[in-house]
Structures are given as C-alpha cells and as structure tokens.
Amino acid sequence: MPTNWKRTPEELHKIYVANTEAFYKAAGRSAAAQLDGFVRGCALGLWSHAGGVTQNHVDAYNALYSKGGTSPKWLLWQLTEEVCKAGDFMPPIFFWDLAENDAKRKTDTSRVFIRMVTNILLYLAAVDDDVTWEEATYITDCAARLTAICDSSGVKTGKPALNARDYVTSGEPSFKDKHPAQPAGSAPKQDAAPEPQLPEKTTEELLEELNALVGLDEVKKDVNSLINLIKVRKLREQNELPVAPMSLHLVFMGNPGTGKTTVARLLAQLYAGIGVLSKGQLVEVDRSGLVAGYVGQTALKTQEVISNALGGVLFIDEAYSLAMGGDNDFGREAIDTILKAMEDHRDDLVVIVAGYDGPMEKFLTSNPGLESRFNKYFYFPDYTGEQLYSIFQSQCARNGYSLSPESEEKAKTLFNELYETRDENFGNGRAVRNLFEDMVIRQSNRVAAMEAPTKDDLMTFLPEDFEEA
C-alpha cells in the first residue's frame, strides 16, 4: 500500500480509471454514469469534514470521471458552495441491486465495490497532503454502511476494505494508537459501548445561539417554552410525579430560507443536552433521499436514513411531496415506514417535517397517523428588509468583507425592495446568500483589474458590485 496518498490530478484520474475499470470488468458498465455521480457526492461529503476547500480539491473533483466519460469543469466557488450543502452519506440505489445479485449468484462484486470506493476516498482525503481523523471516520462510516447492506443481503464474505483510520496523518491519534495490540497470550478486550455523542455546547450556550438569530421572535419563544416544558417534565419524573403524554415531533411551516434547518439543528443539540436524545445529530433529507424507483426499495432506503438519525433528529424538508403522488406512489411507503419508526424508537428519535404552509396542512390531514403524531407547529415568517440586511452584514463580517457608506445605503434600499416585491418564490436567507456570492464574484473581477490592490480594496464592496443584483 502506498505511504504517500497525495497525487497530482493526472495521477488521481489514472488511479480512478484503474479502480473503476477493475470494477466494471466484474460488474459491467451499466452503472458507469451513476457511479461517477455517486463518487463525486462522496467527495463533497468527505471534504465537508476537511476544514476547508482549496484549488487542490477542485482539481481532484474534476479528475473523477470514468474512461470515456467527461471531466467536470468546476471552479473553486462552485465546489465550496456544494461542499457546504453536502449531506450525510447515502448508499446508491444501484448498490442494493448489486448486493442482491451477488447473493443470488454467490459472487462478491458488491464487496469489491466497497474496497474500490474506500481506496478512492483515501486518495481524495489526501489531496491537501493531510488525512484528518474526521475524514477517516467519514470513509470508515461509508464502508460500514455499505458492508451492512452486503451482510443483510447475504453476500458472501470477501476481503475487507482498508481501515481508513489507519491512515490518519493529523489531529486525533491513529486507530492503531487508540487500540494498541494486546500482549501475547492475553485475552482480547471486548469493545466498549460507544459514548453518547453529546453536544459540545451547553444548553445555555445553544439557547444563546438560538436567541442571537436574526428575526424569528415567535419561533425563539416557542423553542424556549418547549425546552422549559421538557426540563420540568423530567424533574417531575425524577420526583415520581405524574406527567402527561407528550410528543416531541414538530412541524415547521414557512417559505424557503427562513431558518428552519438552522433551528432544527440547534433543537437536536438542545434535546441531547437535556437528555431527551442520546446523540443530537441532525439528518436532513427530502423526498429524493427517501423514495426509490422500484417496489420494495423505498422501505429499505427510508430505514437506512432512519438508522442514521437514531439518537437525533430526522428533518424532512418539503415533506408534503411524499403524499402528492397518489395511492400507488412510493412516497406512501416512506410515510408508513417513518410512522412505524416513530413508534418503535419513540424514546430516541425526533422527526421534524417542514415545508410551505398550505401543502403541509394538506399533507398532515392526508394520514390519520401523521395528524396524531405531529401536534406542535412552528411558523417561520419571511424576513423583513431590515432583517435581510442584518443577515447580509453577518455574511460580510464572517467572510472578511465590509461595505462602503454608499454601499450600505444601496444594500438597505435593495433589501427593502426585495421584501416589498417578494412573491411565492422568494428565497429569504437563500436570496441573501446568492446575492453575497454574486457580489464576491463581481468584486473579484473588479479588484483583479487593479494594478496594485490594497487590503481595503480586497475587503470592500462598492456600489458597482451591486449593479446586476
């Protein structure tokens, strides 16, 4: 095995082709287009744990295409944006078919696939000459989830994938250092139960972070009341006093970009902080992450998502889309699977469904089980012009930009106009983020044309940077 995993883009492409061609030789090329897309998605998820994205990551991403395929032509800002949006790892649909075929034919092509993906991801983790503990953990988790599908399908045991934690080069100690070999003749130690992944921040710190969010006054009040209610409920239980039944599942209603995901993430950590959940992670998904295209696969796909969410919060965005396809739509199967999990894991799983007001009301009344389990509603209003400007200021400060006095006035006017003329497609916070990213590009083009730009030039937005907004 190589001691230096870092490679040039050209070398990385050759490695990618060599690995994928070996897989195609065993499994055929029918999954080629899906495979490239899957690996690129894994790369985004991997690099979201890397602590930063550089041009090296862009070059590596653009090298991920099979023999005869087309190289992506991504730029740094595009990759950065997608890495920021990367979600949790999801096994691809074609892998389920692969494992089922292996079980029938007594082959192990699906396990070959796992080794191939692990190998490629290790090279991708090393593009910045560094494999962190977080990256290695992500790779190990990917391999474990794929392996679980092989095991459940009855695929015969094959050569195990590389243990990514053995290749950590910075941060946490390596896997070998954490689990040293036992002295000769001694009995092997049993694996200890994993420690609960409690949030690093205290409940008070999380509530402060919630209350510092722009706008959302009623939502903040509702969350604070909910947390107080749960705290008192637990105190009553400790004092052997009766407590009324209580559902922690929630409905978030509002337009896109109004902070629903941010509040859900804080709620997940708050629930863990006060002992309601064991971990406090947020697993965000929409219809595409739950519904498959074939009979029987939706339940498996949904169960995989639920498994990832146990101990935390499952956040289903645009949840109403699960019930919009009619009685024969696979979305119904996803709903039934989720409802069963809410009952089976009621002590360690919270589900939050989110979407537009009108469609969500129809969604909840479409199934008696949904209506009975979701009885707490949080409403997320559109941000006002003043609040949009505050969000924009935060974006600038966080990324090292400032506004000239003229730009401040222009920005205030612009955001007031955006709010006053908004329609049903208004993006709220997303619109602010898109505007900010467009301004960075325009400001970069302007500054790049200067002969000797100063630090202030590099940091300041001028009115002309708004021209196309």
C-alpha positions in Angstrom: 0.0 0.0 0.0 1.3 3.5 -0.7 2.8 5.5 2.1 2.1 8.8 0.3 -1.5 9.0 -0.8 -1.3 12.5 -2.4 -1.3 12.6 -6.2 -1.4 15.1 -9.0 -4.8 15.5 -10.8 -3.5 13.5 -13.7 -2.3 10.7 -11.4 -5.5 10.7 -9.5 -7.5 10.4 -12.7 -5.4 7.4 -13.7 -6.0 5.8 -10.3 -9.7 6.5 -10.5 -9.9 4.9 -14.0 -7.8 1.9 -12.9 -10.1 1.3 -9.9 -13.4 1.8 -11.8 -12.3 -0.3 -14.8 -11.5 -3.2 -12.4 -15.0 -2.9 -11.0 -16.6 -2.6 -14.5 -14.8 -5.7 -15.6 -16.5 -7.6 -12.8 -19.9 -5.8 -12.8 -20.3 -4.4 -16.3 -20.5 -0.7 -17.3 -24.3 -0.2 -16.8 -23.7 1.7 -13.6 -20.9 4.0 -15.0 -22.9 7.2 -15.1 -24.4 6.6 -11.6 -21.0 5.6 -10.2 -19.2 8.8 -11.2 -22.0 10.8 -9.7 -22.0 8.7 -6.5 -18.2 9.1 -6.0 -18.4 12.9 -6.6 -21.2 13.1 -4.0 -19.0 11.1 -1.6 -16.1 13.6 -2.3 -18.3 16.5 -1.3 -19.4 14.8 1.9 -15.8 13.9 2.7 -14.4 17.4 2.1 -17.2 18.9 4.3 -15.2 17.3 7.1 -11.8 18.6 5.8 -12.0 22.1 7.4 -11.6 24.0 4.1 -11.6 23.6 0.3 -8.7 24.6 -1.9 -7.8 24.5 -5.6 -6.3 21.1 -5.0 -9.8 19.8 -4.1 -11.2 21.4 -7.3 -8.6 19.7 -9.4 -9.2 16.4 -7.7 -13.0 16.7 -8.2 -12.6 17.4 -11.9 -10.5 14.2 -12.2 -13.4 12.0 -11.2 -14.7 10.6 -14.4 -14.7 7.1 -15.9 -12.9 6.0 -19.0 -14.7 7.6 -22.0 -16.6 10.0 -19.7 -16.4 13.7 -19.4 -14.4 15.7 -16.8 -16.4 18.2 -14.7 -15.3 21.8 -15.1 -16.0 23.1 -11.7 -14.5 26.3 -10.2 -13.5 26.9 -6.6 -16.6 28.8 -5.6 -18.8 26.2 -7.1 -17.1 23.4 -5.2 -17.1 25.4 -2.0 -20.9 26.0 -2.2 -21.6 22.4 -2.9 -19.4 21.2 -0.1 -21.2 23.5 2.3 -24.5 21.9 1.3 -23.2 18.3 1.4 -25.5 16.0 3.4 -25.0 12.6 5.0 -23.7 9.6 3.1 -26.4 7.6 1.4 -25.8 4.2 -0.3 -26.7 4.4 -4.0 -29.7 2.6 -5.3 -27.7 0.6 -7.7 -25.7 -0.9 -4.8 -28.8 -2.6 -3.4 -29.2 -4.3 -6.8 -25.6 -5.2 -6.9 -25.8 -6.9 -3.4 -29.0 -8.7 -4.3 -27.4 -10.1 -7.5 -24.3 -11.2 -5.6 -26.5 -13.1 -3.1 -28.2 -14.9 -5.9 -25.1 -15.7 -7.9 -22.8 -16.4 -4.9 -20.4 -13.6 -6.0 -18.8 -10.7 -4.1 -18.8 -7.8 -6.6 -20.5 -5.5 -4.1 -17.7 -6.1 -1.6 -15.2 -5.3 -4.4 -17.2 -2.0 -4.9 -16.7 -1.2 -1.2 -12.9 -1.7 -1.4 -12.8 0.4 -4.5 -14.7 3.3 -3.0 -12.7 3.2 0.2 -9.5 3.3 -1.8 -10.6 6.3 -4.0 -11.8 8.2 -0.9 -8.5 7.8 0.8 -6.8 9.4 -2.2 -9.3 12.2 -2.2 -8.8 12.8 1.5 -5.1 13.3 0.9 -5.3 15.9 -1.8 -4.3 18.5 0.7 -1.4 16.3 1.9 -3.3 15.5 5.1 -5.9 12.8 6.2 -7.7 14.1 9.3 -9.5 11.9 11.8 -12.8 13.4 10.7 -12.2 12.4 7.1 -11.1 8.9 8.1 -14.2 8.5 10.2 -16.4 9.5 7.3 -14.7 7.0 5.0 -15.0 4.3 7.6 -18.7 5.0 8.1 -19.3 4.9 4.4 -17.7 1.4 4.2 -19.6 0.2 7.2 -22.9 1.2 5.8 -22.3 -0.4 2.5 -21.0 -3.5 4.3 -24.2 -3.7 6.4 -26.2 -3.9 3.1 -24.0 -6.8 1.9 -24.4 -8.6 5.2 -28.2 -8.1 5.3 -28.4 -9.4 1.7 -26.4 -12.5 2.4 -23.4 -11.6 0.2 -20.5 -14.0 1.0 -17.6 -12.6 3.0 -14.9 -11.1 0.9 -11.6 -9.2 1.5 -12.4 -6.4 3.9 -11.9 -2.7 2.9 -9.0 -0.7 4.1 -9.4 0.7 7.6 -9.3 4.5 6.8 -8.4 5.4 10.4 -5.0 3.7 9.9 -4.0 6.5 7.5 -4.7 9.5 9.7 -1.9 12.0 9.4 -3.0 14.8 11.7 -5.4 15.6 14.5 -6.6 12.6 16.6 -4.3 9.7 17.2 -4.4 6.9 14.6 -6.8 4.0 15.0 -3.8 1.7 15.9 -2.7 4.2 18.7 -6.3 4.2 20.1 -6.5 0.4 20.0 -3.0 -1.0 20.7 -2.3 -4.6 20.1 -2.8 -6.9 23.1 0.3 -8.5 24.7 0.9 -12.1 23.6 -1.2 -14.6 25.4 -3.6 -12.0 26.8 -7.3 -12.2 26.2 -8.6 -9.6 23.7 -10.6 -6.8 25.2 -14.3 -6.5 24.4 -15.3 -3.4 22.5 -16.7 -0.9 24.9 -20.1 0.6 24.2 -19.7 3.9 22.3 -20.0 7.0 24.4 -23.1 9.1 23.6 -22.2 12.0 21.2 -23.4 14.8 23.4 -23.2 18.3 22.1 -20.1 20.2 22.8 -22.0 23.3 23.8 -24.0 23.7 27.0 -27.8 24.1 26.9 -27.4 27.7 27.8 -24.9 28.3 25.0 -27.2 26.7 22.5 -30.2 28.8 23.6 -28.0 31.9 23.4 -27.1 30.9 19.8 -30.8 30.4 19.0 -31.8 33.8 20.5 -29.0 35.5 18.6 -30.5 34.5 15.2 -32.0 37.3 13.1 -35.8 37.6 13.5 -37.8 34.5 14.3 -39.1 36.0 17.6 -42.1 33.7 17.9 -40.1 30.7 17.0 -37.5 31.5 19.6 -40.3 31.9 22.2 -41.8 28.6 21.2 -38.4 26.8 21.4 -37.6 28.3 24.8 -41.0 27.3 26.1 -40.7 23.8 24.7 -37.3 23.3 26.4 -38.6 24.6 29.7 -41.6 22.2 29.4 -39.3 19.2 28.9 -37.0 20.2 31.7 -39.9 20.5 34.2 -41.3 17.2 32.8 -38.0 15.4 33.6 -37.9 17.0 37.1 -41.5 15.7 37.8 -40.4 12.2 36.6 -37.4 12.3 38.9 -39.7 13.2 41.8 -42.1 10.4 40.9 -44.9 12.9 39.9 -47.3 12.1 37.1 -46.6 13.5 33.6 -49.0 13.8 30.7 -48.0 12.1 27.4 -46.0 14.4 25.2 -44.9 14.3 21.6 -41.6 16.0 20.6 -42.2 15.7 16.9 -42.6 19.1 15.2 -44.0 20.7 12.1 -42.0 23.7 10.7 -44.1 25.8 8.3 -42.7 28.6 6.2 -41.0 29.6 2.9 -37.5 28.5 1.9 -34.6 30.3 3.6 -36.4 31.2 6.8 -34.0 29.4 9.1 -35.9 26.1 9.5 -32.8 23.9 9.1 -30.7 26.1 11.5 -33.4 25.9 14.2 -33.8 22.1 13.7 -30.0 21.6 14.1 -30.0 23.7 17.4 -33.1 21.8 18.6 -31.4 18.4 18.0 -28.4 19.5 20.2 -30.7 21.0 22.8 -32.7 17.8 23.0 -29.5 15.9 23.6 -28.2 18.5 26.1 -31.3 18.0 28.3 -31.2 14.2 28.0 -34.1 13.6 25.6 -31.9 12.2 22.8 -28.7 10.3 23.1 -26.6 11.9 20.3 -28.2 15.1 19.0 -27.2 14.9 15.3 -29.4 16.3 12.6 -30.1 14.1 9.5 -31.6 16.3 6.8 -33.4 14.7 3.8 -36.1 15.3 1.3 -38.3 13.0 -0.9 -35.3 12.0 -3.1 -33.4 10.7 -0.1 -36.3 8.5 1.0 -38.2 7.3 -2.1 -36.7 4.8 -4.5 -37.8 3.9 -8.0 -38.7 0.2 -7.5 -41.1 -1.8 -5.4 -39.7 -2.7 -2.0 -36.7 -0.4 -2.1 -38.3 2.7 -0.6 -38.7 1.0 2.8 -35.0 -0.1 2.7 -33.9 3.3 1.7 -36.0 5.0 4.3 -34.9 2.6 7.0 -31.3 3.4 6.2 -32.0 7.1 6.7 -33.8 6.4 10.0 -30.9 4.3 11.2 -28.6 7.3 10.6 -31.0 9.6 12.5 -31.4 7.4 15.6 -30.3 9.3 18.7 -31.0 12.6 16.9 -33.5 14.5 14.7 -34.7 13.4 11.3 -35.5 16.6 9.4 -37.7 16.0 6.3 -37.8 19.1 4.0 -40.7 19.6 1.7 -42.3 16.6 3.4 -45.7 17.2 1.7 -44.1 15.8 -1.6 -44.3 12.3 0.0 -48.1 12.4 -0.2 -48.6 14.1 -3.6 -48.2 11.1 -5.9 -51.5 9.3 -5.3 -52.2 6.0 -3.6 -49.8 4.0 -5.7 -46.8 6.4 -5.2 -43.8 5.0 -3.3 -43.9 8.1 -1.1 -46.8 6.4 0.9 -44.4 3.6 1.7 -41.9 6.1 3.0 -44.6 7.7 5.2 -45.6 4.3 6.6 -42.0 3.4 7.4 -41.4 6.7 9.2 -44.6 6.4 11.2 -43.6 2.9 12.3 -40.1 4.1 13.3 -41.6 7.0 15.3 -43.4 4.4 17.4 -40.6 1.8 17.6 -37.9 4.4 18.5 -40.1 6.9 20.3 -37.5 7.3 23.1 -34.6 8.2 20.9 -35.8 9.7 17.6 -37.5 13.0 16.9 -38.9 13.8 13.4 -39.4 17.3 12.1 -41.4 17.8 8.9 -41.0 21.1 7.1 -42.5 22.9 4.1 -44.8 25.6 2.7 -47.9 26.4 4.9 -50.7 25.3 2.6 -49.1 22.0 1.3 -48.0 21.0 4.8 -51.6 21.4 6.1 -52.9 19.1 3.4 -50.0 16.6 4.0 -50.8 16.3 7.7 -54.5 15.7 7.1 -53.8 13.1 4.4 -53.0 10.4 7.0 -54.5 10.0 10.5 -51.2 8.7 11.8 -49.4 11.9 10.8 -52.1 14.2 12.3 -51.9 12.4 15.6 -48.1 12.4 15.9 -47.5 16.0 14.9 -49.3 18.4 17.2 -46.8 21.2 17.6 -46.4 23.8 14.9 -43.7 26.4 14.5 -44.3 29.1 11.9 -41.3 30.8 10.2 -42.3 34.2 8.7 -40.4 35.8 5.8 -37.6 38.1 6.8 -38.2 41.8 6.6 -35.9 44.1 4.5 -34.1 45.2 7.7 -33.6 41.6 8.8 -32.3 40.6 5.3 -29.8 43.5 5.6 -28.7 42.2 9.0 -28.1 38.7 7.5 -26.1 40.2 4.7 -24.0 42.1 7.2 -23.3 38.9 9.0 -22.3 37.2 5.8 -19.8 40.0 5.1 -18.3 40.0 8.5 -17.9 36.3 8.6 -16.1 36.3 5.3 -13.9 39.3 5.8 -15.8 41.9 3.7 -17.1 45.4 4.5 -19.4 47.9 2.9 -18.5 51.4 1.9 -21.0 54.0 3.3 -22.6 54.3 -0.2 -22.9 50.5 -0.4 -24.6 50.4 3.0 -27.4 52.7 1.7 -27.7 50.8 -1.5 -27.9 47.5 0.3 -30.6 48.7 2.7 -32.7 50.0 -0.3 -32.2 46.8 -2.2 -33.3 44.5 0.6 -36.3 46.6 1.4 -37.3 46.4 -2.3 -36.7 42.6 -2.3 -39.1 42.2 0.7 -41.8 44.6 -0.7 -41.9 42.9 -4.1 -41.4 39.3 -2.9 -43.6 36.5 -4.4 -44.1 32.8 -3.6 -40.6 32.0 -5.0 -38.8 34.5 -2.6 -35.7 32.8 -1.1 -35.3 34.8 2.1 -31.9 33.9 3.6 -31.0 31.9 0.5 -31.6 35.0 -1.6 -29.1 36.9 0.6 -26.5 34.2 0.3 -26.9 34.1 -3.5 -26.6 37.9 -3.7 -23.5 37.8 -1.5 -21.8 35.1 -3.6 -22.6 37.1 -6.8 -21.1 40.2 -5.3 -17.9 38.3 -4.3 -17.5 37.4 -8.0 -18.2 40.9 -9.2 -15.9 42.4 -6.6 -13.2 39.9 -7.5 -13.4 40.8 -11.2 -13.2 44.5 -10.3 -10.2 44.1 -8.0 -8.4 41.7 -10.4 -8.2 44.6 -12.9 -6.4 46.8 -10.5 -2.7 47.2 -10.8 -1.8 47.1 -7.1 -5.0 46.5 -4.9 -4.7 47.3 -1.2 -6.1 45.3 1.7 -9.1 47.6 1.8 -9.7 47.1 -1.9 -9.7 43.4 -1.3 -12.2 43.7 1.5 -14.6 46.4 0.5 -17.8 46.2 -1.5 -18.6 49.3 -3.6 -22.0 50.3 -5.1 -20.9 49.0 -8.6 -20.7 45.5 -7.1 -24.5 45.6 -6.7 -25.1 46.7 -10.3 -26.5 43.4 -11.5 -28.3 42.5 -8.3 
